[in-house]
């Protein structure tokens, strides 16, 4: 049961409208089950669950730190999802007459347990260990209209859960930061989302931080149109919406864009829920019937023409040879990936150390030329800016080297395979990575004050007066005379000069040590961030191409096995099997025709 079990919401998708489509899905599930296509059966199961739910499911997805959780909290009106970069889990929010929160956690023995938590302060519990997802019930007007909002975390650890939520969604909201336009990797991700859920809205977040968000909106609109993705682009600011709610400022609320997004959902999603759900289901039915038709026709062609059966078997045997070669390549691309990742990590670390070593040498040369105490704060600010620039250039280098590594690994596979969406290695704000680094230390050996300088001069002059005065006293002169006084002045000035020189040397030594410590701290912090991003890149490439290698191998083996079994299985009963296939093709065509009629 969900968190809002037993609570009533508006019925958006009417059962009478959904019933014919559900019946079609059930008939098609029987066909795919008889054909042993468990993968298609699982997809149809998700379609049936989506049709049977009278509410509209909205899933919010996006890259990490894109403002997904803030968007969910703004739409719902409650802090149900962790923000500020804290790790979170999938969150499901439904309507409830009173706030309620439940965590679904893993328990020993493969079981799961449901743990109620404080709905007014759920965020600490969301970050605890073993949490699979969080379910909330909130008395929100948007949810009362018949919506269910789901937040799919952007981390790679929950990628499988995110795609499961997308497959069960009626509408997907893709959160993208307004600071930068959509990348090719993001467009590729949106194409994959559109294949699973055709109703998508691209939400431009954090417009309060980016005054030029309108330019990004127009550019994203052009990029989406160029990619053949007819998605709406909605600019929003969760922070402005929250501040407006606290102050009761309707003008500021309108500037946040959240009310306009909610109105869009109500007008184009809630009001048209029946047609949207039916159209999405018909699209899934069409895709699945196409796959069944191709499989049945291939088997029918094989049975009708024994000579062609031998040709097809030979061609499939060649496919098996290709698959075997691909398996042999697997070891090659894995070696290429591991070696390339190691070399990339070493080169990026060496580049960072080289850049910082150059900065340290330049800083030490400047310290040697001048007195660091004069403009130490200005020197520290300039050094920080140069470090940020060096770190940013280091990550840019890492990005382009990562692209080269991806091309090297991709060259081991056939050119028609898709390339994976790579994690972003470039830094949009180096200050976020360098935030834990302590600033440049203050100099302890400051310039001497007037009193200290006077005392130093007196100590030097005392020795001069005493030494010369004693020597001249042998000539019958007094201890203090013109000669001893002159010697005292000369030695006092010399002592003062030596003291200033020694203090300057100490300040220069302290300044060089402070710069070296700062460089070590930067290398420690930035090196950790760089290694984390490169490991994430390696995992993405490894998982992506492992899946491709396994998929091609399974497809070739399954096709060859089916062709071989076709000739052995039916033998003299070939005509009977052809009749059965023809009947199956007519049934599949009839199901698709009925589905297409329901879409109009």
N, C-alpha and C positions, 0 to 999 in steps of 0.2 A: 504494500500500500504506500501511497505517496504521503507527503507531509500534509497535504490538504485533504486527506480522505474524509469523506462525510460532509464536506462543505460544498455548497451549491454555487455554480458559476453559470454565466449565460451560455446557452447552446448556440454555437456559431455555425458548426457544420451539422446540417439537419440529417437525421438518420434516414429519412425517406429518400433523400437525394443520394446519399452514400450507398444505400442498400444495393442497387443494381451493379455498381462498381465493385463492391465487396463480393458479390456473387461471381462476377467475372474473375476476380483475383483468386477466389477459392477454386474455380474450375481450372484455371491456369496452374495453380499449385499442384493439383492432382496430376496434370500432364508432366510437369517438371519432376515431380517425385517419381513417377513411373519411369522417366528417362534417367534417373539417378543423378540429376543436377541439384545437389544440395545447396550449392552456392546461389542458384537462382531462387530456390525455395526460401532461403534466408532473406533474400532481398524482397521477395513478395510478402514475407511475413512482416517486414518493416512497413511495407506499403499498406497492408491490411490494418496494422496497428494505428497508422496515421489516419486512415479513413474512419476507423472505429472511434477514435477520440473526438468528441464533439467540440473540443476546443482547438485553438490554433497554436501550434508550437513554434516559438521564435528562438533561434539559436544565435548567440553572439560569438563570433570567432575573430581571430586576428593574430598578429604577431605579438610577442611579449612587449610589455610597456606601451602598447598602442592605445590604452584607455578603455579596454573591454569591460573590466570590472566597474570602473567609474560610470560607464554608460549604463550598465545593468542597474546599478544603485540609483542612478538618476531616473530611469524609467519606472522602477518599482517604487521609489521614494523611501527606501530603507537601505542601510549598509549591510547587505546580505553577502557581498563578495569582497574578498580581501584586495586592497589597493596598495599603492606606494611600493610596488616591487616585491611584496611579500608572496611567498609561494602559496598557491591555492589549489583547489580541487574543483571538479565539475559541480556547478550549482544549479539547482532547479527551483524556480519560484512559482507558486500557484496562488490562487485566491483563497483567502481564509477570513472569517469574520473576526478573528483575533490573531495576533502574531504567534507563530509557532516555528520552531527550528528543530531539525532532526539530522543527526550525522549517521551515515551508513558506513560502518567500519568493518574491516576484515577481522575475523576471529579464528582461533586455532581450529584445525581440522578442515580448513577450506570454507567454513561457515561465515556468514555476515551477521552483524548485530546492529540494531538501531538504538542510538543513544540520544535522548532529548537533551538539548542545551538551551541556554538563555537566549531567547530571540532578540533581546535588546543589546546584547554584547556577544555575538557569535564569532567574531573574527579570531580571537585567540584559539578557539576550538578548531577552526578551519585549518590551521597550520600544524595541528598535532599529527603524530605518526599513525599510520594505518587507516586514514580516512579515505574512503573510496569516492564519496560524493556527499553533498549537503543538500537537504530538501527544506524549503521554507514555505510557510503559508503567511501571506500578508494581505491586509484589508486595503488593497490598492484599487483605484478606479479603473486603471488599465487592465489589471488582471480580472476584475469583475466583468469586463466586457467579453471574457471568454478566451483570454490569452494565457499562455504558459511561457515564461521567459527562462532560457537556459544559458548559462555562461560556461563556455568551453575554454579552459585555460590554454594559453598560447605556448606552453612549454612542450618540448618534444616528448617528455615523459608521459603526457596525456594525449598524444597524437591519435592513438587508436580510439580512445574514448571520444575525442572530438569528432572524428569521422563517423562514429556510430550515432552521435547526436545529430550531425548534419543529415545523415541518411533518414533519420526519423523526424526531420523538421519540415514544417510547411513553408517557413520563411527563414532566410539566413541574413543576419546583419554582419557585414564585414567591417570591422573597425580598422581604420588606417590613420596614422598620425598626419596632421595637416602640415607638419614641418617639411615634408618631402613628398614628391610625386610617387605614384605607384611604380615599383620596379618590375622588370620582366618576370622575376620569380613570383612576385605577388600576382601578376596577371595570369601566370600559368596556374597558380593555386586557385584563382577565381574561376578559371576554365574548368578545373576539376570539380570545384564546388557546384558549378552550374550544371554539370553532367549528372550530379546526384540530386540537387535541389534547384530547380530552375528559377525560383523566386528569391532574388538576392537584392539587398540594398547596401550600397557602399557608404558607410558613415565616416565622415571626416571629423576626427576628434581633436580636442585641445586647441580650438580656434582662439581661445582667450590668450594663449601664449604666442601665437603666430599672427601678426597683423596682416600678413600677405596671404592669408588662407584662401582668399577668393581666387588668386592666381593658381594655387594648387588645385582648387576645385575645377577650374576650367581645363587645366592640363589633364587632370584625371579623367574628366569627361571625354576629352579627345582620345586619350589612351584606351579607355574602355570601348569607345566607338570603333577605334582602329582594330581592337581585338575581337570585334563582333559580339561584345557583351553589352546588352541594352539594360544597364542597371541604373537606378536612381542614385545620385550622389547627394547626401544630406550632411551639411556642416552642423556640428553640435559642440557644446562645452558643458560638461557635467559640473565643473566648478561654478560657472556662472548660474546654472540652474539651481544648485544648492544654495548659493548666496541669495538668489532672488527669493527662494522659498523661505529662508530665514528672515528676510526683511519685508516680505510681502510686496516685492517690487515687480509688477507685471511687465514693465518695459524691459527691465533687465532679463526677465525670464524669456521674453520674446527674442532678445539678442542671443540667448544661449542656444536657440535652435531645437531644444528638446521638445517643446510643445508642438512645433511643426512636424517633427519626426513622429510623435505620437498620433497627430491628426492624420498623417500619411498612412500610418499602419491601420488606423480605424477605417479610413476611406477606401484604401486599396487592398487591405488584407482581411480585416474583419467583415466589412460589407460585402466582399466578394469571396468569402472563404469557401463557399460551395464550389464555385467555378475554378478557383485556384487549386483546390484539393483534387477535383476531378481531372483537371488538365494535367497535373503532376502525375496522378495515378495512370492516366491513359498513356502518358509518355513512357513510364516504366513498363507498362504492359506491351507497348509497341517494341521497345528495346528487347524485351525478353522473348516475345514471339518471333522477332527477327532472328535471334540466336537459335531458337528451336527450329525455325524453317531452314536455316543454313545447314544445321546438323542432319535433319531428316532428308533434305534434298541430296546431300552428299552421299548418304547411305543408299538412297534410292538409285542414284546414278551408278553407283558401284554394282548394285544387284542387277540392274537392267542391262549392263554391258560388261560381260565377263572380261573382254579384252581391255576395256577401260579400267576394270578392276585391277588388272595386273599393272597397268600404267600408273594408276593411283597408288598402288602398293609400292611400286618402285620409287615414285616421287616421295612418298612418306618415309621410305627407307632412307632416301637422301636427306630428308628432314631430320631423321634420327642421327645420321652421320654428322649433320650440322650441329645438332644438339650436343653430341659427344664432343665435337670440337669446341663448342662453347663451354662445356664443363672443363675441358683442358685449359681453356682461356681463363677460367675462374681462378685457378691458382696464379696465373700471370697477373690478372688485374688486382688480386689481393696483395701480391708482392709489390706491385706498382703503387698501390694505395698506402701500404704500410711504410715502404721506403720513402715514398714521396712525402708522407705526413711527417716522418722523422726529419727528413732534410728540410722541409718547410719550417718546422718548429725550431730547428737549430739555426737556420738562416735568419728567421725573424728575430730570435733572441740575440744573435750576433749583430744584426743591424741595429737593434735597440741599444745594445751596449756600445757599439761604435758611435752612434749619434750622441749618446750621453757622454761618452768619453771625450768626444770633440768639444761638446759644450763645456765640460769641466776644464779642459785645457784652455779654452778661450777665456773662461771665467777666471782661472788662476792667473793667466797673463794680464788680464785687466786689473786684478787685485794687486799684482806685483807693481804695475805702473802707477797706481794711485793709492791713496789712503782709504780703505774701505769704510772707515767710520763716517766719512763726509756725506755720502749718499747711499747708505746701506739699504734703506727701504726701497729707493728707486732701483737699485741693483737687484734686489730680491724680486720686485715686480717684473722687471725685464727678463730675469732668468726664468721665472715661472712661465711667462709667455713663450719663451723659446723652447722650454721643455714641453709645453702643450703642443706646439707646432711639430716638434720632433716625434712625439708620441703619435700624433694624428698621421704624419707621413709614414710612420712605421706600420700603422694599421692599414693604411691605403696600400702599401706594398704587400702586406699580408693578403689583402683582398684579391689583388691581381695575380699573385702567386697561387692563391687557392683556385682561381678560375683556370689557370694553366694546369694545375693538378687535376681538376675535374675533366679537362679536355684530354689529358693523358690517359685517365682511367676510362673515359667514354670511348676512346679510340680502340679499346680492346673488345668492344661490342659492336654489333651491327648498327649502321647509322640511323635506322628507323626507330630506335628506342629513345624514349623521352629522357631529358636531362632533369635531375632533381632540383627543386628550389633550394638554393644554398642559403645558409644563415648569413646574415650581414656581418662582415668583419670590420668594415670601416666605422669610425667613430663620428657620430654627429655632435657629440659634446664631450671632448676629452676631460673636462673638469669632473664629470661623474666618476670616471675611472680613477682620477687623481685625488678625489675628495678625501680618502683615508690618509693620504700622505701629509705628514706634518710640515708646516711652512719652514722657510729657512730660519735657522736659529739666530737669535740676537747675539751681538758681540759683547763679551764680558769685559774685555780690555778697552774701556772707553778712554777718551782723551782726559788728561790730567786737568784738574781744576787750578785756579789761580793760587790757592793755598798750597796745593801739592807742588806746583812749580816753584813757588817761593822757598818752600822747605828744601827742595832739591838743590836750588841755587845756594842756599845758606850752608848746606852740608859740604858742597864743593868749595865754597869760598873759605870756610873755616879751616880746611886743610891747607889752603894756599897761604892764608894769613899766618897760621901757626908755623908752617915750614919756613917761609921766608923771614918771618919775624924772629925766629930763633937764630937763623943764620946772620941776620944783620945786628942782632943783639951782641954778637961777639965783637962787633966794631964799635960798640958803645951806643948804639941806637936803641930806641924803645921797641917793644914788641910790635906795636902797631905804628907803622910809619908809611911813607909814601910807597916804598917798595913792596912791603907786605900787603898793603891795601890793593895795589895794582895786581899783585899775584892772586889775591882773593877774588877780585872781579873776573880775571881771566879764567881761573879754575871754576868759578861758579857758573859762568856762561857755558863753559865746556861741559860741566856736569848736566846743566839743563839741556843742552843739545843732545848729549848721549842718551839721556832719559827719554826725550821725545823720539829719538831714532829707535830705541829698544821697544818702546810702546807701539810704535808703528809696525815693527817687525812682528810683535806678538799678535797685533790685530790682523795682520796679513795671514799669519799662520792659523789663527782661529777661523778666519773667513774661508780659507782653503779647506779646512777640516769640515766646516759647516756645509760647504758646497758638495764635498765628497759624500757626506752622510745623506744629503738630500738626493743625490744621484742614486745611492744604494737603495733608499726607500722607494724611489720611482721604479727602479729595475725590479724590485721585489713585488710591488703592487701591480705594475703594468704587465710584468712577465706572467703573473698568475692569471690575469684576465685574458692575455693572449693565448696561453695554453688552454684555458677553458674553451675559448671560441674555436681554436683549431681542433680540439678533441670533439666538439660538437659537429664540426664540419666532417671529420673522419667518420663519425657514427652515421651521419646522414648519407654519405656516399656508400659506406659499407652496407647499410640496410637497403638502400635503393637498388644497388646493383646485385646484391644477393637475391633480392626478390625477382629481379628481371631474369637472372640466370635460372632460378628455380622455375619461374613461370614458363619460360621458353622450353625448358626441358620437359616439364609436365605436359605442355600442350603437344609437343611432338610425340612423346610416348603414348599419350592417350589417343591421339589421332591414329597412330600406327596400330595400336592395339585394337581399336574399334574396326579398322579396315581388315585386319587379319581375322578377327573373330567373326566379321560379317560373312566371309567366305566359308568359314568352318562351321558357323553356328546353324546356318539355314540350309545349305546344301540343296536337296531336292525341294525344299519348302520355300524356295526363293520367291515364287509367285505369290504365295500367301503373305510373306513379309512385305512385298511390294504393295499389295492391297492394303495392309495395315498402315504402311507409311503414307500412302495416298489419303487414307481416311484421317490420319493424324494431321497431315498438311491441311486438309479441308477444315478440320476442327480448329486448328491454330489460326487459319485465315478468317474463319467465322468469328473467333474470339476477338481478333484485332478489329474486324469491321464493326462489331458491336461496341467495342471500346471507343472507336473513332466517332460513332454516332452519338455516344453519350457526351463527348466533348463539345458538341455544338448545341 
